[in-house]
Amino acid sequence: MIVPNHVGIIVDGNGRWATQKGKKRSEGHLAGSKNLDSLCQYIFDKGVKILSLYVFSTENFKRSDEEVNYLMDLFIKKFKNDFKIFNKKDIKIVFSGRREPLRQEILDIIDDITYKTKDNKSGILNFCLNYGSHAEIIDAVKKINKDIINNKLVIDELNDDIFKNYLYNNLPDVDLLIRTGGEVRLSNFMLWQCAYAELYFTDILFPDFNEAELEKALDSYSKRDRRYGGINYEKKSN
Ligand code: FPP
């Protein structure tokens, strides 16, 4: 089976999962977080090298203070726990997103984990937190402009490879993008990196997106004909 190098997951459906069960939304997030614990390990064990998780968008700050605070506390616990697990497995943990208006406690954990795992080589776990693709591209353009003013970059030399250095993290493109929860949209997730991603949408709500469901996504990916705008001559019939 062909395994994707970089998998992105738009984590969606925690709230509906909880509502359907007569639980509070926070219980859905807790269930989603527990599901991630086993799923992440499984994904790396399958041979995927990079996993990007959309866990909080810039737009998610529009939710109630209660929900946002709950999520931030959950992230803190989760990041500390993931650091212990993935650092042992030689996996680098990175974060993508704007720092403002994340609270200092989260920023400190992000900086600490980023630093402590920076030399790990076996894989990359990328948490997209307070992330939005438009913000990422605008922030990149601002950094590029500064480098041009400071004579560190010549505008005519800008190309795809150089541009990627200005994104939050310079990661290879996403090969397989999974969205749980039934919506069929990208919601501002890694638009630059997903230019040629194979898309997989499922109605399964994230807390129920288990290893068997992941296998379906990987199976679907392995059957895709990836042409990148060209022609697959082995499969071309005329
Ligand atoms: C989507 O469900 C999920 C989120 C807004 C992000 C939270 C993600 C987790 C808690 C997963 C665990 C991750 C970490 C790092 C702790 P939703 O609330 O949008 O669901 P809905 O569309 O059904 O309302």
Residues whose N, C-alpha, C, O or C-beta is under 5 A from the ligand:
A	BS01	FPP	V11 D12 G13 N14 G15 R16 W17 H29 G32 S33 L36 V55 F56 L74 F75 K78
